[in-house]
Amino acid sequence: GLWQNFGQCCGDAGIGDYAISLHHATGRHDYLDLARRIEAVVLDHSELADGRRSWSQAEHRNRPDFVETQTGYMQGAAGIASFLLHLATVDDDTPSKIALPDSPFDR
């Protein structure tokens, strides 16, 4: 991760979702390429046990050694999975993402 954070709030998944949205808004494939590179990093840093993925990450940039495994949307597996699913739907040519109310992109 950018500073050992892979979540939606301030980590790789949020940047990946933003890159996908920029791809949709501009048609530029370099944004989609960025999202795919982020996907590789996110999956590489996951822990797989009993068919389940999790991410241990630092929520606070000023405390990089304090890592937790969380399940929520902004700081956990739910938000990371949302990015991965969003990218998978783009790859299947059926892009799907529920836009949050403050999204600057068309819904």
C-alpha positions in Angstrom: 0.0 0.0 0.0 0.9 3.6 -0.2 1.7 3.6 3.5 0.4 0.2 4.4 -3.2 1.1 3.9 -5.3 -0.7 1.3 -8.8 0.6 2.1 -11.3 3.0 0.5 -10.7 5.9 2.8 -7.1 6.7 2.1 -5.6 3.6 0.6 -5.2 1.6 -2.6 -8.8 0.5 -3.0 -10.0 4.2 -3.0 -7.4 5.2 -5.5 -8.3 2.2 -7.7 -12.0 3.0 -7.7 -11.1 6.6 -8.5 -9.0 5.4 -11.4 -11.9 3.3 -12.7 -14.2 6.3 -12.5 -11.7 8.4 -14.4 -11.5 5.7 -17.1 -15.3 5.9 -17.5 -15.3 9.7 -17.5 -12.5 10.1 -20.0 -12.2 6.8 -21.9 -8.5 6.8 -21.2 -7.1 3.3 -20.8 -4.1 4.4 -18.7 -6.5 4.9 -15.8 -7.8 1.3 -16.2 -4.2 0.1 -16.4 -3.5 1.9 -13.1 -6.6 0.2 -11.5 -5.2 -3.2 -12.6 -1.8 -2.5 -11.2 -3.5 -1.5 -7.9 -5.5 -4.7 -8.0 -2.2 -6.7 -8.2 -0.7 -4.8 -5.2 -3.9 -5.3 -3.1 -4.1 -9.0 -3.8 -0.4 -9.4 -3.2 -0.7 -7.9 0.2 -3.7 -9.9 1.3 -3.7 -12.9 3.6 -5.5 -16.0 2.3 -6.7 -18.5 4.9 -9.5 -21.1 4.4 -10.6 -19.4 1.2 -11.0 -16.0 2.8 -8.9 -12.9 2.1 -8.1 -10.3 4.7 -5.8 -7.3 4.9 -3.8 -6.1 7.9 -3.3 -2.4 7.5 -2.3 0.8 9.2 -5.3 3.1 9.6 -3.2 6.0 11.0 -0.3 7.2 8.9 1.5 8.5 11.9 1.3 5.0 13.5 2.4 2.7 10.7 3.4 -0.1 13.0 -0.1 -0.3 14.5 -1.9 -2.6 12.1 -5.4 -4.1 12.3 -7.5 -6.5 10.2 -10.8 -4.7 9.7 -14.0 -5.6 7.9 -15.7 -2.3 7.3 -16.1 -0.3 4.0 -13.8 2.6 4.6 -11.0 0.8 6.4 -11.5 -2.9 5.8 -12.2 -5.9 3.6 -15.7 -4.7 2.5 -14.3 -1.6 0.8 -11.4 -3.5 -0.7 -13.7 -6.1 -2.1 -16.0 -3.4 -3.5 -13.0 -2.1 -5.5 -12.1 -5.6 -6.7 -15.7 -6.3 -7.7 -16.0 -2.9 -9.5 -12.9 -3.8 -11.5 -14.2 -7.3 -12.3 -17.4 -5.8 -13.7 -15.4 -3.4 -15.9 -13.4 -6.4 -17.2 -16.7 -8.2 -17.9 -17.9 -5.1 -19.8 -20.8 -4.7 -17.3 -19.5 -1.9 -15.1 -21.3 -1.6 -11.9 -20.7 0.5 -8.8 -23.1 2.1 -6.4 -22.0 5.8 -6.3 -21.8 7.4 -2.9 -23.8 10.6 -2.5 -20.7 12.8 -2.7 -19.3 11.2 -5.8 -18.2 13.8 -8.4 -19.0 11.3 -11.2 -22.3 10.7 -12.9 -24.5 7.9 -11.4 
